[in-house]
C-alpha cells in the first residue's frame, strides 16, 4: 500500500501509539487473526469501520503499532 501524503483527510498509514490508543483501536476492531511473533509481541489483523487494520501488541515496550487503511474515506 502506498500511503497518501497529499490528502490530509485520508488517515491511512502506520502509527506508533501508546497503550491507550492501541487499546481503543483494538476495542473498535473486529480481529480475524493473530500471529505470535515471540517475546510477547503479537500482530492482530482485522477490520475497523469496514477497513483493514493491523495492530502490533508490544506489552514489554513503551510503544505499540497500528496500521490503518481508511479506503480514502475520512472516518473521524
N, CA, C and O atoms as CSV, one atom per row, in Angstrom:
chain,resi,resn,atom,element,x,y,z
A,1,UNK,N,N,0.834,-1.185,0.000
A,1,UNK,CA,C,0.000,0.000,0.000
A,1,UNK,C,C,0.872,1.240,0.000
A,1,UNK,O,O,1.864,1.309,0.727
A,2,UNK,N,N,0.516,2.193,-0.792
A,2,UNK,CA,C,1.204,3.476,-0.797
A,2,UNK,C,C,0.421,4.427,0.097
A,2,UNK,O,O,-0.788,4.585,-0.069
A,3,UNK,N,N,1.102,5.053,1.035
A,3,UNK,CA,C,0.449,5.993,1.939
A,3,UNK,C,C,0.210,7.303,1.202
A,3,UNK,O,O,1.117,7.850,0.574
A,4,UNK,N,N,-1.007,7.792,1.284
A,4,UNK,CA,C,-1.391,9.029,0.618
A,4,UNK,C,C,-0.908,10.211,1.454
A,4,UNK,O,O,-1.382,10.419,2.571
A,5,UNK,N,N,0.039,10.989,0.912
A,5,UNK,CA,C,0.563,12.137,1.661
A,5,UNK,C,C,0.020,13.459,1.144
A,5,UNK,O,O,0.413,14.518,1.634
A,6,UNK,N,N,-0.880,13.419,0.158
A,6,UNK,CA,C,-1.407,14.667,-0.393
A,6,UNK,C,C,-2.822,14.967,0.079
A,6,UNK,O,O,-3.287,16.096,-0.073
A,7,UNK,N,N,-3.512,13.998,0.643
A,7,UNK,CA,C,-4.893,14.179,1.089
A,7,UNK,C,C,-4.934,14.135,2.614
A,7,UNK,O,O,-4.873,13.057,3.206
A,8,UNK,N,N,-5.036,15.286,3.243
A,8,UNK,CA,C,-4.994,15.368,4.710
A,8,UNK,C,C,-6.188,14.688,5.364
A,8,UNK,O,O,-6.125,14.357,6.548
A,9,UNK,N,N,-7.277,14.469,4.626
A,9,UNK,CA,C,-8.448,13.812,5.217
A,9,UNK,C,C,-8.290,12.293,5.234
A,9,UNK,O,O,-9.076,11.605,5.885
A,10,UNK,N,N,-7.293,11.759,4.532
A,10,UNK,CA,C,-7.043,10.324,4.493
A,10,UNK,C,C,-6.036,9.992,5.588
A,10,UNK,O,O,-4.881,10.411,5.515
A,11,UNK,N,N,-6.462,9.244,6.600
A,11,UNK,CA,C,-5.607,8.937,7.750
A,11,UNK,C,C,-4.943,7.574,7.635
A,11,UNK,O,O,-4.436,7.058,8.631
A,12,UNK,N,N,-4.930,6.976,6.446
A,12,UNK,CA,C,-4.286,5.681,6.245
A,12,UNK,C,C,-2.801,5.779,6.559
A,12,UNK,O,O,-2.160,6.792,6.280
A,13,UNK,N,N,-2.258,4.704,7.148
A,13,UNK,CA,C,-0.833,4.647,7.391
A,13,UNK,C,C,-0.485,3.955,8.686
A,13,UNK,O,O,-1.354,3.428,9.381
A,14,UNK,N,N,0.806,3.963,9.003
A,14,UNK,CA,C,1.331,3.341,10.219
A,14,UNK,C,C,1.514,4.393,11.294
A,14,UNK,O,O,2.021,5.485,11.037
A,15,UNK,N,N,1.089,4.048,12.515
A,15,UNK,CA,C,1.234,4.951,13.652
A,15,UNK,C,C,1.859,4.207,14.816
A,15,UNK,O,O,1.430,3.102,15.147
A,16,UNK,N,N,2.866,4.797,15.441
A,16,UNK,CA,C,3.390,4.310,16.718
A,16,UNK,C,C,2.563,5.001,17.788
A,16,UNK,O,O,2.524,6.229,17.853
A,17,UNK,N,N,1.897,4.208,18.634
A,17,UNK,CA,C,0.941,4.769,19.589
A,17,UNK,C,C,1.214,4.259,20.995
A,17,UNK,O,O,1.927,3.274,21.181
A,18,UNK,N,N,0.639,4.940,21.985
A,18,UNK,CA,C,0.744,4.491,23.370
A,18,UNK,C,C,-0.320,3.422,23.627
A,18,UNK,O,O,-1.146,3.140,22.758
A,19,UNK,N,N,-0.295,2.833,24.812
A,19,UNK,CA,C,-1.210,1.739,25.111
A,19,UNK,C,C,-2.672,2.155,25.022
A,19,UNK,O,O,-3.493,1.397,24.506
A,20,UNK,N,N,-3.016,3.340,25.512
A,20,UNK,CA,C,-4.423,3.767,25.495
A,20,UNK,C,C,-4.976,3.834,24.073
A,20,UNK,O,O,-6.096,3.389,23.822
A,21,UNK,N,N,-4.196,4.387,23.141
A,21,UNK,CA,C,-4.637,4.464,21.752
A,21,UNK,C,C,-4.720,3.074,21.122
A,21,UNK,O,O,-5.639,2.783,20.357
A,22,UNK,N,N,-3.742,2.215,21.455
A,22,UNK,CA,C,-3.765,0.836,20.973
A,22,UNK,C,C,-5.021,0.118,21.474
A,22,UNK,O,O,-5.723,-0.531,20.698
A,23,UNK,N,N,-5.296,0.240,22.773
A,23,UNK,CA,C,-6.444,-0.443,23.367
A,23,UNK,C,C,-7.764,0.050,22.765
A,23,UNK,O,O,-8.670,-0.750,22.531
A,24,UNK,N,N,-7.882,1.355,22.514
A,24,UNK,CA,C,-9.097,1.900,21.916
A,24,UNK,C,C,-9.284,1.363,20.500
A,24,UNK,O,O,-10.388,0.972,20.122
A,25,UNK,N,N,-8.203,1.344,19.715
A,25,UNK,CA,C,-8.290,0.837,18.347
A,25,UNK,C,C,-8.626,-0.650,18.356
A,25,UNK,O,O,-9.420,-1.110,17.536
A,26,UNK,N,N,-8.033,-1.400,19.269
A,26,UNK,CA,C,-8.334,-2.828,19.390
A,26,UNK,C,C,-9.807,-3.041,19.725
A,26,UNK,O,O,-10.454,-3.926,19.167
A,27,UNK,N,N,-10.328,-2.232,20.632
A,27,UNK,CA,C,-11.735,-2.337,21.026
A,27,UNK,C,C,-12.670,-2.035,19.851
A,27,UNK,O,O,-13.733,-2.645,19.730
A,28,UNK,N,N,-12.279,-1.102,18.992
A,28,UNK,CA,C,-13.092,-0.700,17.845
A,28,UNK,C,C,-12.966,-1.669,16.667
A,28,UNK,O,O,-13.677,-1.529,15.672
A,29,UNK,N,N,-12.068,-2.648,16.775
A,29,UNK,CA,C,-11.760,-3.537,15.663
A,29,UNK,C,C,-12.363,-4.922,15.854
A,29,UNK,O,O,-12.583,-5.379,16.975
A,30,UNK,N,N,-12.619,-5.567,14.737
A,30,UNK,CA,C,-13.016,-6.972,14.730
A,30,UNK,C,C,-11.790,-7.756,14.273
A,30,UNK,O,O,-11.428,-7.708,13.098
A,31,UNK,N,N,-11.150,-8.477,15.191
A,31,UNK,CA,C,-9.917,-9.196,14.902
A,31,UNK,C,C,-10.244,-10.541,14.261
A,31,UNK,O,O,-11.036,-11.320,14.790
A,32,UNK,N,N,-9.624,-10.797,13.117
A,32,UNK,CA,C,-9.856,-12.031,12.380
A,32,UNK,C,C,-8.733,-13.044,12.568
A,32,UNK,O,O,-8.967,-14.248,12.463
A,33,UNK,N,N,-7.510,-12.571,12.847
A,33,UNK,CA,C,-6.372,-13.470,13.023
A,33,UNK,C,C,-5.318,-12.788,13.890
A,33,UNK,O,O,-5.180,-11.565,13.875
A,34,UNK,N,N,-4.576,-13.596,14.644
A,34,UNK,CA,C,-3.479,-13.084,15.465
A,34,UNK,C,C,-2.258,-13.967,15.240
A,34,UNK,O,O,-2.375,-15.183,15.086
A,35,UNK,N,N,-1.093,-13.344,15.225
A,35,UNK,CA,C,0.157,-14.050,14.969
A,35,UNK,C,C,1.142,-13.717,16.078
A,35,UNK,O,O,1.481,-12.551,16.277
A,36,UNK,N,N,1.606,-14.733,16.804
A,36,UNK,CA,C,2.613,-14.554,17.847
A,36,UNK,C,C,3.976,-14.407,17.191
A,36,UNK,O,O,4.376,-15.245,16.382
A,37,UNK,N,N,4.684,-13.349,17.538
A,37,UNK,CA,C,5.982,-13.072,16.937
A,37,UNK,C,C,7.139,-13.411,17.866
A,37,UNK,O,O,8.297,-13.350,17.452
A,38,UNK,N,N,6.849,-13.767,19.116
A,38,UNK,CA,C,7.888,-14.052,20.099
A,38,UNK,C,C,8.163,-12.844,20.973
A,38,UNK,O,O,7.921,-11.706,20.570
A,39,UNK,N,N,8.662,-13.092,22.152
A,39,UNK,CA,C,8.985,-12.002,23.076
A,39,UNK,C,C,7.774,-11.224,23.540
A,39,UNK,O,O,7.902,-10.074,23.959
A,40,UNK,N,N,6.599,-11.832,23.475
A,40,UNK,CA,C,5.376,-11.155,23.898
A,40,UNK,C,C,4.720,-10.314,22.821
A,40,UNK,O,O,3.618,-9.806,23.028
A,41,UNK,N,N,5.374,-10.153,21.667
A,41,UNK,CA,C,4.834,-9.338,20.581
A,41,UNK,C,C,3.857,-10.173,19.749
A,41,UNK,O,O,4.136,-11.325,19.415
A,42,UNK,N,N,2.722,-9.581,19.423
A,42,UNK,CA,C,1.729,-10.242,18.574
A,42,UNK,C,C,1.203,-9.237,17.554
A,42,UNK,O,O,1.086,-8.044,17.835
A,43,UNK,N,N,0.891,-9.745,16.367
A,43,UNK,CA,C,0.275,-8.946,15.319
A,43,UNK,C,C,-1.170,-9.416,15.196
A,43,UNK,O,O,-1.431,-10.612,15.060
A,44,UNK,N,N,-2.102,-8.476,15.245
A,44,UNK,CA,C,-3.520,-8.782,15.108
A,44,UNK,C,C,-4.002,-8.159,13.804
A,44,UNK,O,O,-3.674,-7.013,13.495
A,45,UNK,N,N,-4.784,-8.924,13.041
A,45,UNK,CA,C,-5.334,-8.435,11.783
A,45,UNK,C,C,-6.849,-8.498,11.843
A,45,UNK,O,O,-7.420,-9.453,12.369
A,46,UNK,N,N,-7.495,-7.475,11.302
A,46,UNK,CA,C,-8.953,-7.474,11.235
A,46,UNK,C,C,-9.453,-6.263,10.493
A,46,UNK,O,O,-8.797,-5.746,9.589
A,47,UNK,N,N,-10.637,-5.814,10.892
A,47,UNK,CA,C,-11.230,-4.637,10.270
A,47,UNK,C,C,-11.674,-3.650,11.342
A,47,UNK,O,O,-11.990,-4.021,12.472
A,48,UNK,N,N,-11.686,-2.389,10.949
A,48,UNK,CA,C,-12.164,-1.295,11.801
A,48,UNK,C,C,-12.956,-0.371,10.895
A,48,UNK,O,O,-12.428,0.125,9.900
A,49,UNK,N,N,-14.205,-0.137,11.225
A,49,UNK,CA,C,-15.078,0.684,10.378
A,49,UNK,C,C,-15.124,0.163,8.946
A,49,UNK,O,O,-15.232,0.943,8.000
A,50,UNK,N,N,-15.042,-1.155,8.790
A,50,UNK,CA,C,-15.110,-1.765,7.472
A,50,UNK,C,C,-13.823,-1.742,6.670
A,50,UNK,O,O,-13.803,-2.219,5.535
A,51,UNK,N,N,-12.747,-1.199,7.225
A,51,UNK,CA,C,-11.470,-1.115,6.532
A,51,UNK,C,C,-10.436,-1.985,7.240
A,51,UNK,O,O,-10.556,-2.226,8.441
A,52,UNK,N,N,-9.408,-2.466,6.506
A,52,UNK,CA,C,-8.372,-3.297,7.118
A,52,UNK,C,C,-7.596,-2.561,8.211
A,52,UNK,O,O,-7.365,-1.355,8.130
A,53,UNK,N,N,-7.200,-3.325,9.236
A,53,UNK,CA,C,-6.383,-2.785,10.318
A,53,UNK,C,C,-5.425,-3.869,10.807
A,53,UNK,O,O,-5.799,-5.037,10.915
A,54,UNK,N,N,-4.187,-3.472,11.102
A,54,UNK,CA,C,-3.195,-4.343,11.714
A,54,UNK,C,C,-2.749,-3.668,12.995
A,54,UNK,O,O,-2.494,-2.464,13.020
A,55,UNK,N,N,-2.655,-4.459,14.070
A,55,UNK,CA,C,-2.239,-3.919,15.365
A,55,UNK,C,C,-1.048,-4.713,15.882
A,55,UNK,O,O,-1.069,-5.944,15.868
A,56,UNK,N,N,-0.012,-4.019,16.339
A,56,UNK,CA,C,1.133,-4.688,16.933
A,56,UNK,C,C,1.048,-4.519,18.446
A,56,UNK,O,O,1.194,-3.417,18.975
A,57,UNK,N,N,0.812,-5.624,19.123
A,57,UNK,CA,C,0.753,-5.650,20.582
A,57,UNK,C,C,2.171,-5.869,21.092
A,57,UNK,O,O,2.783,-6.901,20.813
A,58,UNK,N,N,2.686,-4.914,21.828
A,58,UNK,CA,C,4.065,-4.948,22.311
A,58,UNK,C,C,4.071,-4.697,23.819
A,58,UNK,O,O,4.512,-3.636,24.261
A,59,UNK,N,N,3.586,-5.658,24.617
A,59,UNK,CA,C,3.401,-5.412,26.046
A,59,UNK,C,C,4.686,-5.149,26.838
A,59,UNK,O,O,4.620,-4.618,27.946
A,60,UNK,N,N,5.834,-5.504,26.299
A,60,UNK,CA,C,7.088,-5.259,27.009
A,60,UNK,C,C,7.739,-3.938,26.603
A,60,UNK,O,O,8.748,-3.539,27.184
A,61,UNK,N,N,7.173,-3.269,25.619
A,61,UNK,CA,C,7.716,-1.995,25.146
A,61,UNK,C,C,6.836,-0.837,25.546
A,61,UNK,O,O,5.784,-1.024,26.157
A,62,UNK,N,N,7.268,0.365,25.200
A,62,UNK,CA,C,6.510,1.568,25.524
A,62,UNK,C,C,5.590,1.984,24.394
A,62,UNK,O,O,4.634,2.727,24.615
A,63,UNK,N,N,5.868,1.509,23.171
A,63,UNK,CA,C,5.058,1.883,22.023
A,63,UNK,C,C,4.409,0.651,21.402
A,63,UNK,O,O,4.949,-0.455,21.443
A,64,UNK,N,N,3.257,0.877,20.839
A,64,UNK,CA,C,2.503,-0.144,20.129
A,64,UNK,C,C,2.357,0.352,18.703
A,64,UNK,O,O,2.597,1.529,18.437
A,65,UNK,N,N,1.969,-0.515,17.780
A,65,UNK,CA,C,1.838,-0.107,16.392
A,65,UNK,C,C,0.431,-0.330,15.869
A,65,UNK,O,O,-0.218,-1.324,16.196
A,66,UNK,N,N,-0.034,0.610,15.051
A,66,UNK,CA,C,-1.339,0.499,14.405
A,66,UNK,C,C,-1.164,0.896,12.940
A,66,UNK,O,O,-0.654,1.977,12.643
A,67,UNK,N,N,-1.590,0.019,12.023
A,67,UNK,CA,C,-1.622,0.335,10.603
A,67,UNK,C,C,-3.073,0.323,10.195
A,67,UNK,O,O,-3.748,-0.700,10.319
A,68,UNK,N,N,-3.560,1.442,9.712
A,68,UNK,CA,C,-4.966,1.542,9.297
A,68,UNK,C,C,-5.043,1.906,7.820
A,68,UNK,O,O,-4.199,2.633,7.296
A,69,UNK,N,N,-6.065,1.389,7.171
A,69,UNK,CA,C,-6.372,1.762,5.795
A,69,UNK,C,C,-7.803,2.268,5.814
A,69,UNK,O,O,-8.727,1.527,6.150
A,70,UNK,N,N,-7.979,3.499,5.462
A,70,UNK,CA,C,-9.304,4.129,5.512
A,70,UNK,C,C,-10.040,4.054,4.186
A,70,UNK,O,O,-11.155,4.564,4.085
A,71,UNK,N,N,-9.455,3.433,3.159
A,71,UNK,CA,C,-10.089,3.315,1.837
A,71,UNK,C,C,-10.520,4.666,1.289
A,71,UNK,O,O,-11.558,4.774,0.636
A,72,UNK,N,N,-9.712,5.712,1.559
A,72,UNK,CA,C,-9.984,7.028,1.004
A,72,UNK,C,C,-11.086,7.789,1.693
A,72,UNK,O,O,-11.454,8.875,1.245
A,73,UNK,N,N,-11.629,7.249,2.776
A,73,UNK,CA,C,-12.721,7.918,3.478
A,73,UNK,C,C,-12.230,8.465,4.803
A,73,UNK,O,O,-11.434,7.817,5.483
A,74,UNK,N,N,-12.675,9.609,5.167
A,74,UNK,CA,C,-12.346,10.184,6.470
A,74,UNK,C,C,-13.286,9.580,7.491
A,74,UNK,O,O,-14.496,9.795,7.418
A,75,UNK,N,N,-12.754,8.826,8.444
A,75,UNK,CA,C,-13.572,8.092,9.419
A,75,UNK,C,C,-13.760,8.851,10.727
A,75,UNK,O,O,-14.327,8.296,11.668
A,76,UNK,N,N,-13.309,10.090,10.823
A,76,UNK,CA,C,-13.416,10.840,12.091
A,76,UNK,C,C,-14.842,11.263,12.348
A,76,UNK,O,O,-15.123,11.901,13.363
